[in-house]
Amino acid sequence: MFKKKLLSMSFSRESIIIFGFNAFLVLVFLLFQNTLPPVIPLFYGMPKGTAQLAPRIGIILPPAISAAITVTNIALLSTTRNDFLQKLLIVISFIVTLLSTVTVVRIFMLVSSL
């Protein structure tokens, strides 16, 4: 029933694709986690030094947060009928996913041994 309701919503296909991409990123970085050093620079807003470092499993944090934002936006999509708000939620999900992907790929390329 929920699946039918979700698929009948406008913009649900786009939001499911965005969520799937985030889940794919989490899986990819879990698979390539062994090519990373034990700690990675993840928290660039913190003071320079060890405060910026996180364990290598932390590389999945940005796409996981992005996926959580997308799930929240999917829930909000189901409650509103306002077309502009629905488009805005999809665009927000896309932008958050894009920024987290760029961040994680740059960190991965900076520190990985591939």
N, C-alpha and C positions, 0 to 999 in steps of 0.2 A: 504494500500500500504506500509506504513512504517512498519507495523507489519510483512508483508511478507518479506520485505527486512531484517528486524532485525532477523527473524527466519531463513533466508537462510544464514546468516553469520556464519562462523565457530566460535565456542566458545561462541555463543550467549546464549545457554542454561545455561552454567556455570555462565555467568555474570547475567542472569536473576535470577538464584537461589541465587546468592550472594546478589543481590538487594532485593529479596524477604525476605531473612533472616534478612537483616538490617531493613526492614519495619516491620517484625514480632517483632524484638527486641524493636523497638520504641513503638509498640502497647502493648507489654507485660509490659514494664516499665511504660507506661501511666496507665495501669490497676492497677498495684501494687504501684502506686505513693503514695497512702494514708498510706502505711506502713512505709514510710520514714519520718525522722524528717524534720522540715521546711527548714533547710539548710544542705547541704552535702559537704564533702571535694572532690572537683572535680579538682581543678587546683593545682596539686602537684608541679608544677614548680615554683609557686609563693612563696614568703617568708611565713614562718609559721605564722599562725594567721588567721585573718578574710579574708585575700586576697585569701586564698585557698578555701573559702566557696562559694557555689552557691545555688540559690534556688533549691528546689527538682525537679522542672521541668527540670533543667539542666542535669538530668541523661540521657535524650534522646539526648543530644548534640553529644557525640561520635558516636552512631550509625547513627545519621542524617548526620554527616560529612562523615562518611564512605559510606553512601548511595549516597551522592553527588559525592564523588570520583568515586564510581562505575558507576554512570550515565555518568560522564565525560569520564571514560574509555570505556564505551559502545559507546559513540559518536566517540571516537578515533578509536575504533575497526572498525566502519563502514567506516572510511576514509582510512584505510591502508590495504594492501594485504600482507604485510610482516608477514610471519608465526611466526618468532621469536618475533617480536614486539607484535603481538596479544597474544601470550603465556605470555609474560612479563606483559602485561596489566592485564590479568586475574589473574596472580600470585600476582601482586600488590594489586588488589582488594581483593583477598582472605586474604592476610596478614594484610591489614588495617582492614578488617572486624574481623579477628581473634583477633587482638590486642585490638580493641575497645570493642569487646565482653568480653574479659578477664578483661579489665579495669572496665567496667560497672558492671559485675557480682561481682567482688571483692569489689567494692564500695558498691554495693547493699547488699552484705552479711555482710559487715562491719557495716553498719548503720541501716539496716532494722530491723523491729520487728517481723519477721517471725520465 
